[in-house]
Amino acid sequence: MMARMNFGKAAPKASEALMGLERFVRSSSLPHSTLELVKLRASQINGCGFCVDMHSRDAKKAGETDERLFAVAAWRDTPYFTEAERAALALAEAGTRLSDRPEPVPDEVWDEAARHYDEETLAALVAAIAAINAWNRISVITRATPGAHL
């Protein structure tokens, strides 16, 4: 499948605005490994091959293990993730699948995340979930080619 456009070149100001959000998240106290797991899981849910490829590679370069990367889609059924990472992944799934249930982000999902992350870190997690969902939509709509970021 051919890419429809290079979004960054066609809309540099929009791309830079999203990159500003990325810089905020990366400079926060949210652990980098948690950030990459959240980005990978949301990208899997959204069917964004470009972002799945990018974030699995980025996580691997940052030292993530194959076992954890292979298990992200089944994180509930594996022993590889901490309770804090599970809370972040649950929030990422709820925040990505907003239309799947009457209460998109149930209180128990929010409360579990809030139990593991202080308010500032939780805000960064929310921003990370919003950012990856925006990037996923841009990449899916424009048919960004997996591996093109290399």
Secondary structure, DSSP 4 states (H G I P E B T S, - for coil): ---S--HHHH-HHHHHHHHHHHHHHHTSSS-HHHHHHHHHHHHHHHT-HHHHHHHHHHHHHTT--HHHHHHGGGGGG-S-S-HHHHHHHHHHHHHH-GGGSSSSS-HHHHHHHHHHS-HHHHHHHHHHHHHHHHHHHHHHHHTPPTTTT-
